[in-house]
Amino acid sequence: MAETGVAAAIEELRQELYQAQDLGADQQFAFVVEEAELELQLELRNNGKGDGKVSFGVATVGASGERSTVRTHRLTLKLSVRDRARGGSSPEISDTDTGSWDEE
């Protein structure tokens, strides 16, 4: 079983953030990571059972085993948006028209 530790999970997150940063380098809207929450869960299961059966003088013995590993990673990022065309301020998205989009 491969090991997944906190250091490996943080390094993977770091690489993902580097990639996202590179992909957004020339975009007007930038996202600033204000907060990151990483939750790691690891569940190991080791089940085994044995069965035995005797019938008509013939012995039948069966055995089975099971091993499974479940890993869950959950990442929550709190992002704020910056408009590079406006000097890094928060973008202003508004419309002076009122009403529903369906009323066109």
Helices and strands as residue ranges (DSSP letters): H 6-23, E 29-55, E 58-83, G 84-86
